[in-house]
Amino acid sequence: MDDGEIWRTFSAALFADFREEDQFHSKKPLLAHYTSLDVLENILKSNEIWFSNPLFMNDSEEVKFGIMNGARVFKNSKAISDALASVSVVE
């Protein structure tokens, strides 16, 4: 089997539980914040959440998700494309 045949064989089963209506562009995701009860109390009292540098996170999937989806939205944006089309490059 070549790569394409392997992909076609397994892709339907691998992605069967991904529904289009649940994808990021269709449904606003929830923000998950793993913390202690003391910190939760401080967040609620102060109305502030402080974020650390994402490069120090132990789960890089969240950063990858943001970068990949942000890049896709950026590339597919007609507004951005139209704005860039009107900009001339000066050498």
N, C-alpha and C positions, 0 to 999 in steps of 0.2 A: 504494500500500500504506500502511496505517496502522502505527503503532508496534507494535501487537500482532502483526500479520502478519509484520512484519520480524523481531521477536523470535522468533516461532515458527519462522520459516524458518531462522534461523541458530543458535538456542540449542542444538539437538541436536548440531550439528557442533562448536560452541565448547566444549561441556562433555562431549563424548563420552569424554574420557580421565579425567574425575573419577569415581572409583568411590566409592560410599557407604562401603565398608569401609576406605577410605584417608582418610576425613575425620577431622578433629581429635577429634571426640567418640568416634570408634571406635578410633583408633590413636594411641598416644602419640608425639608428634613428637620428633625428635632435636634436640639443641641444637647449632648450628653456631657455632664461634668462629674467626674469621679472625685469625691472629696469626703472629708469627715463631717460629722454633725456640727462640730464647732465652727468649721469654715463655712458650712451652709448657713448657719445662724448669722455669721458676719456678712455674708453675701446679701442675705435678706435685709439685715439692718442697714447696711451702707448703700444698697442698690448698685453695687459694683462687682464686676468680675475682672480679675487680673489674669492675663494670659502670659505664659512663658514662651520663650523662643521655641518654635515648633521643631527645630533641629535637635533639641534635647529631649524630645518626647520618646517614650518607649514603644510607641506604635506609629510607625511611619506611614501606615495605610491612610490615616486621616489626612496627612499632608499630601500624599500622592493623589488621593481623591480630589482634594481641592485644586491642586495644580492641573490635573488632567481635565476636570470639568471646566475649570476657568479658562484653560487654553481652548477647549472645544467651543465654548460659548463665544470667546473672543474671535476665533477664526470664522465662526458662522454668523457673526453679527453683521447685518446689512448696514446698520447705522455706522459702525466702525469702518466697514468697507467703503461706504459712501464718503465718509470724512477723509479717509486716506487717499481716495481717488482725486480729491480736490487739492491735495498738497503737492507742490512741485519740489523736486530734489534740487538743491543748489550745490554745485561742486566748486 
